[in-house]
Structure formats: C-alpha cells, structure tokens
Amino acid sequence: MLNKYKQRSHDPILDSITEGVFTVDQDWRITSFNRAAEDITGISRERAIGKPCKDILRANICEGQCALRHTMESGNPVANRSITIVDNHGDRKPISITTALLKDADGNMIGGVETFRDISKLETLRKELRRQYEVADIISRNHRMQNLFDVLPDIAESTSTVLIQGESGTGKELFARAIHQLSSRRKKPFIAVNCGALPDTLLESELFGYKAGAFTDAKTDKPGRFALAEGGTLFLDEIGDVSPAMQVRLLRFLQERVYEPLGSVQPVHANVRIVTATHQNLSELTKEKQFREDLYYRINIVKLEVPPLRERLEDVPLLIEHFVDRFNTLQGKDILGIDENALSCFMSYHYPGNVRELENIIERAFILCRSGLIQRNHLPGTLCQQSPLEKTEPQLDSFKKIEATFIMNALRQHHWNRLETAKTLGIHKTTLFRKIKNLGLNPPKRESCKEGL
C-alpha cells in the first residue's frame, strides 16, 4: 500500500510551486505533498504520505467543516477560505486554502486536491497597522477621532474638568479612562459612576458617603466615590440626568473642592479630578433651564465630542478585528475574521447603538460560528437587509462594493454635499469626485450647494 503512495509522492512541477499542495485519495490519505507544503507545515513529505490529512494539517475545520470533504461530496470547489492549522512546532498558523476534485483520465473522481498559502505575515501586518490607530483601548483611523487622539495627552496633563459628549455606545468611558491612564494620576484609582442609573437619594450617598446614624440602618461610616477616588479620577457618566439639587452639590465641589458626607457637618477636602460625560446636548438643556448654566460652564472647560459610528464607517473593519480577537480569547475559539459578503453588510448599516451594538453583533456571531470566517448567515437579519446601493448601483467586485457603500453612506449623511463629505472623509474634493466616477456611482445632486457641490 505504501508503494502506491510513494509512486505519486514526488512531482518536480508541484515542487516548483510556491503554494503548498497536497492530494488525497477517497480514504482521505495523502498521496502527494509538495515542497512548499513541507515548508509551511514543518512536516516532511515522507511523514505525510499515506497519513490521513487531518492528522497532518490539524486544521480548525477538520472535524466538522472540512473544506476538502465538502468539495469531494458536493463537487463544488472552495476558494480562498481562511483557516488555521497547527504546524510541526505546535504553533497555530493562519493559511488560505483552495480545494478541487481530483479526477482520472475518464473523468472519474479519485480524490481531492488542496492548495494553501501561509498568510501569517499578512495577519501580522494587519495587526501592526491596527496598532497605529490605537490609543489606550480606543481604535480608530477616522480623522475626527485622530484629532481627539492628538489632544488627549495635553488634556491628560492638565487638571481641568473634562466633558465628553457623544451618543450612547460611542465609547465615552474609554476616553475617560484614557485621560486617566495618560495623566500623572494613573497610579491612583479611576472610579466610574453612572449618574442616570441611580435615584437622587442613592446617588448622593454613593458619591459623598455617609456617617453612622445619618439614617436608619447606617450603623457605620461608609466612604463615597469621592473618597474612593482620592488622588485619582472620578468619572461621572450621564451627568445630564442628575437632579437640580444634586447639580448644586456638584457645583459646590467644583468651586471649592470640598464636600460633606451625609450626616456630617464637617467639610472634607478631596484631591479628585472630575471627568463627565453625557449623550444629551447640555447647551440646549441650559437654555431650557433643565441644567444649571454655572455648572455647565464648570464642567465644560475642556470638551470632547465623540462622533457616532455611522460617521466613521472606515473604523468598522478595525473594530471587527479587535472584537474578533477579544472574543477568541474570552471564548477559546479560533475565528479568523469575517468574509467579504458579511463585511458588506457591516459597511451598509447605520449603527443606532454605535460601537456597543457592533460588539454585541460580533458576540452573537461567535455563538453561531464555530470556526473559520463569520458568514452572512451568522449575522442578524436587520444588519443584512438589502441597502439602496445594492438595488440601484451597478454590480461591483466585493472590495469596490464596500468602498462604494461607504462613500454613498457618507454622502447621504451630508445630504449629498460633496464638499462636506470630502472634509469628513479627510480627502480632497477632487479625490472624492474621482472615486465617485471610478466606482460608477450616481448620487443625487444637492440643490443650492456652494461651489456647485
């Protein structure tokens, strides 16, 4: 039996190919194994020939989703599928595979063939590129976010109160933590309080603490969040939801840097930096007399406006990769990423829940996807509803389609104003015009636009 395999084990033509190639018979035993396959796997031809392919490749799809088995049973080839194998040193290695049937001269199937290439360097390069767009745990290549990254170190070095404004799910707490980590207070506590999640009476005791006997069942002193954050940073999330009475107490602290625990008549001095955040428009709330104007000016010394995800769709692939890495670690899986059709869904969506919603979508996909790439069928139906672009625009290859979808969404957000869209994307208007033309897009004309845009 081994002689049968040895007769087909060496082929100078296959050895000249830079991609790994191996063939199997109908019993799934390897019948040929070229030199590139040896180099990628670290396993010699002699050791591979005659062995079941799952024992040699040890891929993450061998047990349940074998691409070669799918091809041999259905007759349909698989092209450029990303999987992970375990090489001879026990290291995981990402590869891209393509499968096809192996037939004899009469057209009868006698086995299968799989070609594969090592994409480790590509994966490393992608991760290095992603690091260029990271500050603390915030990931973005959007020019507005990059502008925020640029000023974060200067803001962190100051002692001024900071207001972070943005929709729910945009990552306001990540910015607050980044300010703390970049500051001289980094070795002291970072304490976060969601002001909108607590009733007023409970919020007061949580922030300022209380003395024994201040109320029924208060048998011992309890330090508040101000005390716990001493020397560090106190993050007050959803500051716009606090009551007028609590606004007065916060204003006093910001003016005098002292507070009084419940049941105490002695003021306590606190060395705490305040960072606040809200999804509301505090300027409008002050005009409507729902938020104290003097408190607004106190917390609005430095203001950061975090754009929603729908205005920075170029960040979606980076964030997807980040969350895939994270859930692989948390769940012990080996998901390689998402395929191009699924990515097109992500790039066409408007994300009312912003980054938090995107994270939840990836977590859901991890439940349905066991290995390999996240496919379109692993995503919620609302994410993959056919977009207007898919209905009206010419068919494009996958990457061009993603870029076209992204540009059309950006134009739509700016009411088809080319100049404003170009500014938001951080490109010159002539570059935008060229992309619109090259992609065959036909966006509506905006009436009364300056410069004919």
C-alpha positions as CSV (number, residue, x, y, z in Angstrom):
1,M,0.0,0.0,0.0
2,L,2.8,2.4,0.8
3,N,4.3,1.8,-2.6
4,K,1.1,3.2,-4.1
5,Y,1.6,6.4,-2.3
6,K,5.3,6.6,-3.0
7,Q,4.8,6.4,-6.7
8,R,2.8,9.7,-6.6
9,S,4.7,11.4,-3.7
10,H,7.2,13.4,-5.7
11,D,6.4,15.7,-8.6
12,P,9.0,18.3,-9.8
13,I,6.3,20.5,-11.2
14,L,4.4,20.6,-7.8
15,D,7.7,21.2,-6.0
16,S,8.3,24.4,-8.1
17,I,5.1,26.0,-6.9
18,T,5.3,28.4,-4.0
19,E,2.0,27.4,-2.6
20,G,1.5,24.3,-0.6
21,V,-0.2,21.5,-2.5
22,F,-1.4,18.1,-1.3
23,T,-3.7,15.4,-2.8
24,V,-5.8,12.8,-1.0
25,D,-7.4,9.6,-2.2
26,Q,-11.0,8.6,-1.4
27,D,-9.9,7.3,2.0
28,W,-8.6,10.8,2.9
29,R,-5.0,9.6,2.9
30,I,-2.4,12.0,1.5
31,T,-1.0,10.8,-1.9
32,S,1.3,13.8,-2.7
33,F,2.8,16.6,-0.6
34,N,4.9,19.2,-2.3
35,R,8.0,21.1,-1.0
36,A,6.0,24.3,-0.1
37,A,3.6,22.2,1.9
38,E,6.7,20.8,3.8
39,D,7.9,24.4,4.4
40,I,4.6,25.7,5.6
41,T,3.7,22.8,7.9
42,G,7.2,21.8,9.0
43,I,6.3,18.2,8.2
44,S,8.3,16.1,5.8
45,R,6.9,14.5,2.7
46,E,7.9,11.1,3.9
47,R,5.9,11.6,7.2
48,A,2.8,13.0,5.4
49,I,2.4,10.5,2.6
50,G,-0.1,7.8,3.4
51,K,-1.4,9.5,6.6
52,P,-5.0,10.9,7.0
53,C,-4.8,14.6,6.1
54,K,-6.5,15.6,9.4
55,D,-3.5,14.1,11.3
56,I,-1.0,16.2,9.3
57,L,-2.8,19.6,8.8
58,R,-4.6,19.5,12.2
59,A,-6.8,22.4,11.0
60,N,-9.5,24.0,13.0
61,I,-12.1,22.8,10.4
62,C,-11.0,19.1,10.2
63,E,-13.7,17.7,12.5
64,G,-16.8,19.5,11.4
65,Q,-16.4,21.8,8.5
66,C,-13.7,20.2,6.3
67,A,-13.5,22.2,3.0
68,L,-12.0,19.2,1.1
69,R,-14.7,16.9,2.3
70,H,-17.3,19.5,1.2
71,T,-15.7,19.6,-2.3
72,M,-15.5,15.8,-2.7
73,E,-19.1,15.2,-1.5
74,S,-20.7,18.1,-3.4
75,G,-18.4,18.6,-6.3
76,N,-18.2,22.3,-5.5
77,P,-14.7,23.9,-5.1
78,V,-13.8,26.1,-2.2
79,A,-11.7,29.2,-3.0
80,N,-9.5,31.3,-0.7
81,R,-11.0,30.2,2.6
82,S,-9.0,31.3,5.7
83,I,-8.4,28.7,8.3
84,T,-5.9,27.8,11.0
85,I,-3.6,24.8,11.1
86,V,-1.2,23.6,13.8
87,D,2.4,23.2,12.4
88,N,5.0,20.7,13.5
89,H,6.1,23.0,16.3
90,G,2.6,23.1,17.8
91,D,2.1,26.7,16.7
92,R,-1.1,27.9,15.2
93,K,-0.6,29.3,11.7
94,P,-3.2,31.1,9.5
95,I,-3.4,29.8,5.9
96,S,-5.7,30.4,2.9
97,I,-7.0,27.3,1.2
98,T,-8.5,26.4,-2.2
99,T,-9.9,22.9,-2.9
100,A,-10.9,21.0,-6.1
101,L,-11.7,17.4,-7.2
102,L,-9.0,15.1,-8.5
103,K,-10.2,13.0,-11.5
104,D,-8.7,10.3,-13.6
105,A,-8.4,10.3,-17.4
106,D,-12.0,9.1,-17.7
107,G,-13.4,11.9,-15.5
108,N,-14.0,9.7,-12.5
109,M,-13.3,11.2,-9.1
110,I,-10.3,9.6,-7.4
111,G,-9.7,12.0,-4.6
112,G,-9.2,15.7,-3.9
113,V,-6.5,18.4,-4.1
114,E,-6.0,21.3,-1.8
115,T,-3.6,24.3,-2.3
116,F,-2.8,26.6,0.6
117,R,-0.6,29.6,1.3
118,D,0.8,31.0,4.6
119,I,-0.9,34.3,5.5
120,S,0.9,34.7,8.8
121,K,2.9,37.8,7.6
122,L,-0.3,39.3,6.3
123,E,-2.0,38.8,9.6
124,T,1.0,40.3,11.4
125,L,1.0,43.3,9.1
126,R,-2.7,43.8,9.7
127,K,-2.2,43.8,13.4
128,E,0.7,46.3,13.2
129,L,-1.4,48.6,11.0
130,R,-4.2,48.4,13.6
131,R,-1.8,49.4,16.4
132,Q,-1.1,52.7,14.5
133,Y,-4.7,53.6,15.1
134,E,-4.9,52.7,18.8
135,V,-4.8,55.0,21.8
136,A,-5.4,53.1,25.1
137,D,-8.3,50.8,24.1
138,I,-9.8,53.2,21.6
139,I,-9.4,52.1,18.0
140,S,-10.0,54.5,15.0
141,R,-8.5,55.7,11.8
142,N,-11.2,58.4,11.4
143,H,-9.7,61.9,11.1
144,R,-12.0,63.3,13.7
145,M,-11.1,60.6,16.2
146,Q,-7.4,61.1,15.3
147,N,-7.7,64.7,16.2
148,L,-9.1,63.7,19.6
149,F,-6.1,61.3,20.0
150,D,-3.7,64.1,19.3
151,V,-5.1,66.3,22.1
152,L,-5.6,63.6,24.7
153,P,-2.0,63.7,26.1
154,D,-2.3,67.5,26.6
155,I,-5.7,67.2,28.2
156,A,-4.4,64.4,30.5
157,E,-1.5,66.6,31.7
158,S,-3.9,69.3,32.8
159,T,-6.1,69.3,35.9
160,S,-9.1,70.8,34.2
161,T,-12.6,69.2,34.3
162,V,-13.5,67.5,31.1
163,L,-16.9,67.0,29.4
164,I,-17.2,64.1,26.9
165,Q,-20.2,64.3,24.7
166,G,-21.5,61.6,22.4
167,E,-24.3,59.2,21.7
168,S,-24.7,56.1,23.9
169,G,-22.3,53.3,22.9
170,T,-19.7,55.5,21.3
171,G,-17.0,54.7,24.0
172,K,-17.1,57.8,26.2
173,E,-15.8,55.9,29.2
174,L,-12.9,54.6,27.2
175,F,-11.9,58.3,26.6
176,A,-12.2,59.0,30.3
177,R,-10.0,56.0,31.2
178,A,-7.5,57.1,28.5
179,I,-7.3,60.6,30.1
180,H,-6.7,58.9,33.5
181,Q,-4.1,56.5,32.2
182,L,-2.2,59.2,30.3
183,S,-2.1,61.5,33.4
184,S,0.1,61.7,36.5
185,R,-2.9,60.2,38.4
186,R,-2.6,56.9,36.6
187,K,-1.4,55.0,39.7
188,K,-4.4,56.2,41.7
189,P,-8.0,55.0,41.4
190,F,-10.3,55.5,38.5
191,I,-13.8,55.4,39.8
192,A,-16.8,55.5,37.4
193,V,-20.4,56.3,38.4
194,N,-23.4,56.2,36.1
195,C,-25.5,59.1,37.4
196,G,-28.5,58.2,35.3
197,A,-28.8,54.7,36.8
198,L,-29.3,55.8,40.4
199,P,-32.2,57.7,42.1
200,D,-31.2,61.0,43.6
201,T,-31.1,60.0,47.2
202,L,-29.0,56.9,46.5
203,L,-26.7,58.8,44.2
204,E,-26.0,61.4,46.9
205,S,-24.9,58.7,49.4
206,E,-22.9,56.9,46.7
207,L,-21.0,60.0,45.7
208,F,-20.4,61.6,49.1
209,G,-20.7,58.7,51.5
210,Y,-22.4,58.9,54.9
211,K,-21.7,58.9,58.6
212,A,-23.0,56.4,61.1
213,G,-26.5,57.4,62.2
214,A,-27.2,59.5,59.2
215,F,-30.3,57.4,58.5
216,T,-31.9,54.2,59.6
217,D,-29.5,51.2,59.3
218,A,-26.5,53.5,58.8
219,K,-24.6,51.8,61.7
220,T,-21.1,52.5,60.4
221,D,-19.4,55.1,58.2
222,K,-19.3,54.5,54.5
223,P,-16.9,56.3,52.2
224,G,-18.4,57.6,49.0
225,R,-17.0,57.6,45.5
226,F,-15.2,60.9,46.0
227,A,-13.3,59.3,48.9
228,L,-12.5,56.2,47.0
229,A,-11.2,58.2,44.0
230,E,-8.8,60.3,46.2
231,G,-5.8,61.3,44.2
232,G,-7.3,59.8,41.1
233,T,-10.1,60.4,38.7
234,L,-13.9,60.4,39.2
235,F,-15.9,59.7,36.1
236,L,-19.5,61.0,36.2
237,D,-21.3,59.4,33.3
238,E,-24.7,60.7,32.2
239,I,-24.2,64.0,34.1
240,G,-27.2,65.4,32.2
241,D,-29.5,63.2,34.1
242,V,-28.8,64.5,37.7
243,S,-31.4,66.4,39.6
244,P,-31.2,70.2,40.2
245,A,-30.5,69.6,43.9
246,M,-27.6,67.3,43.0
247,Q,-26.3,69.8,40.5
248,V,-25.9,72.3,43.3
249,R,-23.8,69.9,45.4
250,L,-21.6,69.1,42.4
251,L,-21.2,72.8,41.7
252,R,-20.0,73.4,45.2
253,F,-17.4,70.7,45.0
254,L,-16.1,72.0,41.6
255,Q,-15.9,75.5,43.1
256,E,-14.4,74.7,46.5
257,R,-13.1,71.2,46.1
258,V,-14.9,70.1,49.3
259,Y,-18.0,68.0,50.1
260,E,-19.9,66.9,53.1
261,P,-20.9,63.2,53.7
262,L,-24.5,62.6,54.7
263,G,-24.9,63.1,58.4
264,S,-21.7,65.2,58.7
265,V,-21.2,68.9,59.4
266,Q,-17.5,68.8,58.6
267,P,-16.5,69.5,55.0
268,V,-14.0,67.1,53.5
269,H,-11.4,68.3,51.0
270,A,-10.8,66.0,48.1
271,N,-8.0,65.8,45.6
272,V,-10.0,64.3,42.7
273,R,-10.1,65.1,39.0
274,I,-13.6,65.2,37.5
275,V,-14.4,63.8,34.1
276,T,-18.0,63.9,33.0
277,A,-19.9,62.5,30.0
278,T,-23.4,62.8,28.5
279,H,-25.4,61.7,25.5
280,Q,-27.5,64.8,25.8
281,N,-27.0,68.3,24.5
282,L,-26.2,70.2,27.7
283,S,-26.2,73.5,25.9
284,E,-29.8,73.0,24.9
285,L,-30.7,71.8,28.4
286,T,-29.3,75.0,30.0
287,K,-31.5,77.1,27.6
288,E,-34.5,75.0,28.7
289,K,-33.5,75.6,32.4
290,Q,-33.1,71.9,33.0
291,F,-29.4,72.1,33.7
292,R,-27.6,74.8,35.7
293,E,-25.7,77.2,33.5
294,D,-23.0,77.8,36.1
295,L,-22.4,74.0,36.4
296,Y,-22.3,73.6,32.7
297,Y,-19.5,76.2,32.4
298,R,-17.7,74.5,35.2
299,I,-17.6,71.1,33.6
300,N,-17.3,72.4,30.0
301,I,-13.7,73.7,30.4
302,V,-12.5,71.0,28.0
303,K,-15.0,69.4,25.7
304,L,-14.5,66.3,23.6
305,E,-17.2,65.3,21.1
306,V,-17.1,61.7,20.1
307,P,-18.6,61.1,16.7
308,P,-21.1,58.2,16.2
309,L,-20.0,55.1,14.4
310,R,-22.2,55.8,11.4
311,E,-20.0,58.9,10.8
312,R,-16.8,56.9,10.9
313,L,-17.6,53.7,9.0
314,E,-13.9,53.3,8.0
315,D,-13.4,52.2,11.6
316,V,-15.8,49.2,11.3
317,P,-13.2,46.7,9.8
318,L,-10.7,47.7,12.6
319,L,-13.3,47.3,15.3
320,I,-14.5,44.0,13.9
321,E,-10.9,42.6,14.0
322,H,-10.5,43.9,17.6
323,F,-13.7,42.3,18.8
324,V,-12.9,39.0,17.0
325,D,-9.5,38.9,18.8
326,R,-11.2,39.7,22.1
327,F,-13.9,37.0,21.8
328,N,-11.4,34.4,20.6
329,T,-9.5,35.0,23.8
330,L,-12.6,35.0,26.0
331,Q,-14.3,32.0,24.5
332,G,-11.3,29.9,23.5
333,K,-12.3,29.9,19.8
334,D,-10.3,30.4,16.7
335,I,-12.5,32.6,14.4
336,L,-10.3,34.2,11.7
337,G,-12.5,37.1,10.8
338,I,-15.4,37.8,8.5
339,D,-15.9,37.1,4.8
340,E,-16.4,39.8,2.2
341,N,-20.2,39.4,1.9
342,A,-20.6,39.8,5.7
343,L,-18.3,42.8,5.7
344,S,-20.5,44.4,3.1
345,C,-23.5,44.1,5.5
346,F,-21.5,45.7,8.2
347,M,-20.5,48.6,6.0
348,S,-24.1,49.3,4.9
349,Y,-25.5,49.5,8.4
350,H,-26.2,52.8,10.4
351,Y,-25.5,51.5,13.9
352,P,-28.0,53.3,16.1
353,G,-26.3,51.6,19.1
354,N,-22.8,52.6,17.9
355,V,-19.7,50.6,18.9
356,R,-21.5,48.8,21.7
357,E,-24.0,47.5,19.1
358,L,-21.2,46.3,16.8
359,E,-19.6,44.5,19.7
360,N,-22.9,42.7,20.5
361,I,-23.3,41.7,16.9
362,I,-19.9,40.1,16.9
363,E,-20.6,38.3,20.2
364,R,-23.8,36.9,18.7
365,A,-21.9,35.8,15.6
366,F,-19.5,33.9,17.8
367,I,-22.4,31.8,19.2
368,L,-23.4,30.7,15.7
369,C,-19.9,30.4,14.0
370,R,-17.7,27.6,15.3
371,S,-14.6,28.3,13.3
372,G,-13.2,29.8,10.1
373,L,-14.8,33.0,8.9
374,I,-18.0,34.7,10.1
375,Q,-20.5,34.4,7.3
376,R,-23.5,36.5,6.4
377,N,-25.9,33.8,7.8
378,H,-24.2,34.3,11.2
379,L,-25.5,37.9,11.3
380,P,-28.9,39.3,12.4
381,G,-31.3,39.9,9.6
382,T,-31.6,43.6,10.3
383,L,-27.9,44.0,9.6
384,C,-28.1,42.4,6.2
385,Q,-31.2,44.0,4.7
386,Q,-30.6,45.0,1.1
387,S,-29.3,48.5,1.0
388,P,-30.4,51.2,-1.5
389,L,-26.9,50.9,-3.1
390,E,-27.4,47.2,-3.8
391,K,-30.7,47.9,-5.5
392,T,-29.7,50.8,-7.7
393,E,-25.9,50.7,-8.3
394,P,-24.0,48.5,-10.8
395,Q,-22.5,45.2,-9.7
396,L,-19.0,45.7,-8.4
397,D,-16.4,43.3,-7.0
398,S,-16.6,42.9,-3.3
399,F,-13.9,45.4,-2.2
400,K,-15.2,48.1,-4.6
401,K,-18.7,47.5,-3.4
402,I,-17.7,48.0,0.2
403,E,-15.9,51.3,-0.7
404,A,-18.9,52.4,-2.8
405,T,-21.3,51.6,0.0
406,F,-19.1,53.6,2.4
407,I,-19.0,56.7,0.1
408,M,-22.7,56.6,-0.6
409,N,-23.5,56.4,3.1
410,A,-21.1,59.4,3.8
411,L,-22.7,61.4,1.0
412,R,-26.2,60.6,2.3
413,Q,-25.3,61.7,5.8
414,H,-24.2,65.1,4.4
415,H,-27.3,65.4,2.3
416,W,-25.3,64.7,-0.9
417,N,-22.9,67.7,-0.3
418,R,-19.7,66.6,-1.9
419,L,-17.5,69.3,-0.2
420,E,-18.7,68.5,3.3
421,T,-18.4,64.7,2.6
422,A,-14.8,65.1,1.4
423,K,-13.9,67.1,4.5
424,T,-15.4,64.5,6.8
425,L,-13.5,61.7,5.0
426,G,-10.3,63.7,5.2
427,I,-9.7,63.7,1.4
428,H,-9.6,66.4,-1.2
429,K,-12.9,67.1,-3.1
430,T,-11.2,66.1,-6.4
431,T,-10.3,62.7,-4.9
432,L,-13.9,62.2,-3.9
433,F,-15.1,63.1,-7.4
434,R,-12.6,60.7,-8.9
435,K,-13.8,57.8,-6.6
436,I,-17.4,58.6,-7.5
437,K,-16.6,58.4,-11.2
438,N,-14.4,55.3,-11.0
439,L,-16.9,53.4,-8.9
440,G,-19.7,54.3,-11.3
441,L,-21.8,55.9,-8.6
442,N,-24.6,58.3,-9.4
443,P,-25.5,60.2,-6.2
444,P,-28.3,62.8,-6.4
445,K,-27.4,66.5,-6.9
446,R,-27.8,68.7,-3.9
447,E,-29.7,71.8,-4.5
448,S,-28.2,75.2,-3.6
449,C,-24.8,73.8,-2.8
450,K,-21.8,76.1,-2.7
451,E,-19.3,75.8,-5.5
452,G,-21.7,73.6,-7.4
453,L,-21.2,70.7,-4.9
